[in-house]
Structure formats: structure tokens, C-alpha cells
Amino acid sequence: MARITIRLDDDHYERLLDDARVRGMAPSTHIREILQRYEGTDPGGYHDRLDEIHATGIQTLAIVAKSIGSRTPEVLEEGLAEARRLLRERGLLNPAQDGQ
């Protein structure tokens, strides 16, 4: 197994040791688990939970959009335009797919 050396400030190191101790594992094992979560290789873990949160948020927004669109389509269009503007500002909307 390969080795790596990292330097942590004292507070980070103590927090790492405390977290590992609470979980009943060696600090090196705890660090490996953190890296697996960060990389998204933990089945049923961190990334799966984020996907679930994203899916719930999307479903909720779809219901709200449908409701608003059926009552006041102009408000829905204004909201979508504002959402596109915010996404463009943050570089999260591909201009080629934007249609604006």
C-alpha cells in the first residue's frame, strides 16, 4: 500500500483524531473513508444522499412551477428567466443550450 505524508495544523489534527476515535477506527482508516466519500466511491454514502436531496429539490420545484404556470404563466416565465440569468452568471448554464 502506498503512503502519503500531509501536514495539518494542530486543531485539524486533533479534530481528525477525535472523529476517528468516536468512530472507533484508526486515523488512517478514517482519512481513507473521507477520501472515498469525497471521490464519490462510497456506495450509499455521501454522494447518494446528495443525489437524493437534489432529486427531492427538483421534484418540489417542478410541482411549484406546474402550479404557478397553470395559474399565472407570466409569473412562471419571469421566474424561469431569472433562474436562467442566475445560472448564466455562475457559469452553470451552457449558452448553446440556453435559448436566450
C-alpha positions in Angstrom: 0.0 0.0 0.0 1.3 3.5 -0.9 2.0 6.1 1.7 1.5 9.8 1.8 2.5 12.5 4.3 0.3 15.5 4.9 0.8 18.4 7.3 -2.2 19.6 9.4 -2.4 22.4 11.8 -2.9 21.2 15.4 -6.6 22.0 15.5 -7.3 19.9 12.4 -5.2 17.1 13.6 -7.0 17.0 17.0 -10.4 17.0 15.3 -9.3 14.2 13.0 -8.1 12.1 15.9 -11.3 12.8 17.9 -13.5 11.9 14.9 -11.6 8.7 14.3 -11.8 7.8 18.0 -15.6 8.4 18.0 -16.0 6.2 15.0 -13.8 3.5 16.6 -11.2 3.5 13.8 -7.6 4.4 13.2 -6.9 7.9 11.9 -5.6 6.4 8.6 -8.8 4.4 8.1 -10.9 7.5 8.9 -8.9 9.5 6.3 -9.4 6.8 3.6 -13.2 6.9 4.3 -13.2 10.7 4.0 -11.4 10.4 0.6 -13.8 7.7 -0.6 -16.8 10.0 0.3 -15.1 12.9 -1.5 -14.4 10.9 -4.6 -18.0 9.5 -4.6 -16.9 5.9 -4.3 -18.9 5.2 -1.1 -21.9 3.2 -2.2 -25.0 4.5 -0.4 -22.9 7.3 1.3 -22.4 11.0 0.9 -22.9 11.4 -2.8 -26.0 9.1 -2.9 -27.5 11.3 -0.1 -26.7 14.5 -2.1 -28.3 12.9 -5.2 -31.4 12.2 -3.1 -31.6 15.8 -1.9 -31.1 17.1 -5.4 -33.9 14.8 -6.7 -36.2 16.0 -4.0 -35.5 19.6 -4.7 -36.0 19.1 -8.4 -39.3 17.4 -7.8 -40.5 20.1 -5.4 -39.6 22.8 -7.9 -41.3 21.0 -10.7 -44.5 20.9 -8.7 -44.3 24.6 -7.8 -43.6 25.5 -11.4 -46.5 23.5 -12.6 -48.8 25.1 -10.1 -47.6 28.6 -10.8 -47.7 28.0 -14.6 -51.3 26.9 -14.5 -52.4 29.9 -12.6 -50.1 32.7 -13.8 -48.0 31.7 -16.8 -46.3 35.1 -17.0 -45.0 34.8 -13.4 -43.6 31.4 -14.3 -41.8 32.8 -17.4 -40.4 35.7 -15.3 -39.1 33.2 -12.7 -37.6 31.0 -15.4 -35.9 34.0 -17.0 -34.5 35.0 -13.6 -33.3 31.4 -12.9 -31.5 31.3 -16.3 -29.8 34.7 -15.6 -28.6 33.4 -12.2 -27.3 30.2 -13.7 -25.5 32.1 -16.6 -23.8 34.4 -14.0 -22.5 31.4 -12.2 -21.3 29.6 -15.3 -23.8 26.8 -14.7 -25.8 27.2 -17.9 -24.4 26.3 -21.3 -25.0 29.3 -23.6 -25.5 27.0 -26.6 -28.4 25.3 -24.7 -29.8 28.4 -23.1 -32.0 29.5 -26.0 -31.7 33.1 -24.8 
